[in-house]
Amino acid sequence: MARLNISPVMVILLLGSVAATILPGLAVPAPAPATAQQHLLECADKLGDCGKLVYLAVFVNGTTVTKDCCTRVLSVGKQCHHDLIVYATQRPTFKGNVSEILDKSEQVWNGCVHSTPGSLFH
């Protein structure tokens, strides 16, 4: 009787091609993600007037963020806060030290966490 001689590489290639053929048909399409610009606009809208105070605290003079604005910052979430700061550091007009700004941004976030009573972020 003849023996089938298939190398392990051929088996892997065969299984890979079968998986590549079948799996895309089983995938559930995800909703289209919001554009980065839309995400940033939504974050800024949620911050409202507090965005200016946060900007000053991080980029200009270390202004203290009020408790009301801290509540707003926490409600928009750390990701929105971070994304807005990173976006500002990527603008051509930004001339500062990115590491220092990100550290200051983290200090502002942590300050808000610790100064907001009943915060879920402790």
C-alpha positions in Angstrom: 0.0 0.0 0.0 1.3 3.5 -0.9 2.0 5.8 2.0 1.0 9.5 1.8 4.0 11.7 2.5 2.9 15.3 3.3 5.3 17.6 5.1 4.2 19.6 8.1 4.7 22.8 6.1 2.2 21.6 3.5 -0.3 20.8 6.3 0.0 24.3 7.8 -0.4 25.9 4.4 -3.5 23.8 3.6 -5.1 24.7 7.0 -4.2 28.3 6.6 -5.8 28.6 3.2 -8.9 26.8 4.4 -9.2 29.2 7.4 -8.6 32.2 5.2 -11.4 31.1 2.9 -14.0 30.2 5.6 -13.4 32.7 8.4 -14.2 36.0 6.6 -17.6 34.6 5.7 -18.3 34.0 9.4 -17.2 37.4 10.6 -19.8 39.9 11.9 -19.3 43.3 10.4 -18.5 45.9 13.0 -20.1 49.3 12.9 -17.9 51.9 11.2 -15.8 53.7 13.8 -16.2 57.4 14.3 -13.4 59.4 12.6 -10.7 60.7 14.7 -11.8 64.3 14.1 -15.4 63.5 15.0 -14.2 61.8 18.2 -12.1 64.9 19.2 -15.0 67.2 18.5 -17.3 65.2 20.7 -14.7 65.2 23.5 -14.3 68.9 23.2 -18.1 69.5 23.1 -18.5 67.4 26.3 -15.8 69.5 28.1 -17.5 72.8 27.1 -16.0 75.8 28.8 -13.9 73.7 31.0 -11.7 72.8 28.1 -10.1 76.2 28.2 -9.3 75.8 31.9 -7.9 72.3 31.4 -5.8 73.7 28.4 -4.4 76.5 30.6 -3.7 74.0 33.4 -1.7 71.7 31.1 -0.1 73.9 28.5 0.3 77.4 30.0 0.6 78.1 33.7 -0.6 75.2 35.8 -3.9 76.8 36.6 -5.9 74.8 39.1 -8.9 73.1 37.6 -12.1 73.8 39.5 -14.1 71.0 41.1 -16.9 71.6 38.7 -14.5 71.3 35.7 -12.9 68.2 37.3 -16.3 66.6 37.4 -16.7 67.4 33.8 -13.2 66.1 32.9 -13.9 62.8 34.7 -17.3 62.5 33.0 -15.8 62.7 29.5 -13.3 60.1 30.5 -9.6 59.6 30.6 -9.4 58.6 26.9 -11.0 61.8 25.7 -8.8 63.9 28.0 -5.7 62.1 26.8 -6.7 62.2 23.1 -7.3 66.0 23.2 -4.0 66.6 24.9 -2.1 64.4 22.4 -3.9 66.1 19.5 -2.8 69.5 20.8 0.8 68.4 21.0 0.7 67.2 17.4 -0.3 70.6 16.0 2.4 72.4 14.0 2.2 75.4 16.4 3.1 73.3 19.4 6.6 74.2 20.6 6.8 72.5 24.0 8.1 69.3 25.4 5.6 66.5 24.7 6.8 64.4 27.7 6.3 67.3 30.1 2.9 68.1 28.7 1.8 64.4 29.0 3.1 64.4 32.6 1.2 67.6 33.4 -1.9 66.1 31.8 -1.7 63.1 34.0 -1.2 65.4 37.0 -4.4 67.2 36.1 -6.3 64.0 35.7 -5.1 62.6 39.0 -5.8 65.9 40.7 -9.4 65.8 39.5 -9.7 62.2 40.6 -8.6 63.0 44.1 -10.5 66.2 44.4 -13.9 65.1 43.2 -16.0 63.7 45.9 -17.7 60.3 45.3 -15.6 59.8 42.2 -15.7 56.4 40.7 -12.1 56.9 39.6 -10.4 56.6 43.0 
